Amino acid sequence: MIRDAIARLLKMESLTESQMIAAMEDIMEGRASDILITSFLTGLRIKGETAEEITGGAKVMRSKAHQINLDDIYTLDTCGTGGDRANTFNISTATAFVAAAADIYIAKHGNRSVSSRSGSADVLEYLGANITLTPEKVEKCVRDIKIGFFFAPSFHKAMKHTLEVRKELAVRTIFNILGPLTNPASANSQVMGVFNPDLTDVMAHVLQNLNVEKALVVHGLDGLDEISLAEDTKVSELRDGIITNYYINPEQFGIKRAVRKEIEGGERDVNGKIILDIFNGVEQGAKRDVVLLNSGAALYVGKKANSILEGVELAKEIIDSGKAMKKLDEFIKYTKNI
């Protein structure tokens, strides 16, 4: 099946969802050679991935993952594509703890660093958390303390068939896009940053195809895969089965613009300290502001605020009251002792 898919891609023809599923099954089941996988991934990248192709890929990856059943609760994920090369600190990780402190169930999907110097797994490990819990313990974590970390390698064993090819290619492939779409708990809602403005609408349609209830897919026009302080941010919102595209800026939420350099991070120790400084009230500048803005979006999508603006105000209260820091401490202790 993957050979048929490659033949279509060479003619710059898009694949149907079922054709994509068949090709991905060959890859994930170990039936495709490295040469075929390379040809397939390169062909998709050159042609440009469609919503239908991405949906098919995500469905296969979800089916091969170790699934967690949280269907009885409303869950939120803040995992993005990465790949923006902006060297920011772990904004979406900080956002996850603000949202959890607001009593939203967080199914945080993440990994070690790919394109940045510190992935969500790296910074959480530095802060003292155990990131390699069994899937059963991660589920208990979400249910008991409102936040669990889904460390991608623990849940996506079938990805081993692509590792060498992706390492050798060393370019973005569809798997960079699929990462945030393959939450093992199939989260009901999502705030997803993407590395390309053309992807916001595409990814919103994919989330719709995957039966996600509510989502904001965002791209800062300065290249950030988060809501930006420096430039306007393109947003594709999925709500009530309808996708709406619009732009937002920091001033709408009472937040000052700041150049991207002001929110830069570094290695995991640097990023860990930034998060602690924000949660402990030491950091009162742009780094706190970008967490407030992105947390406002998470609180809106997580149904704790009626708008992003209302969410930003609630995020201020959560950080200033110490609730975000308390939630981070609770998570670290829980994962070490469970």
JOBEL-V421104 format. One record per helix or strand of 2 or more residues. SS is the DSSP state (helix for helix, strand for strand). FROM is the first residue (numbers start at 1). TO is the last residue. Records with the same first field share a line. If there is no record, write none. Layout:
SS->FROM-TO + FROM-TO
This chain:
helix->2-10 + 17-28 + 34-47 + 51-64 + 91-101 + 120-126 + 135-145 + 152-155 + 157-161 + 163-169 + 174-181 + 199-209 + 250-253 + 260-263 + 268-279 + 286-301 + 308-320 + 323-337
strand->75-77 + 105-110 + 147-151 + 189-193 + 214-220 + 233-239 + 242-248
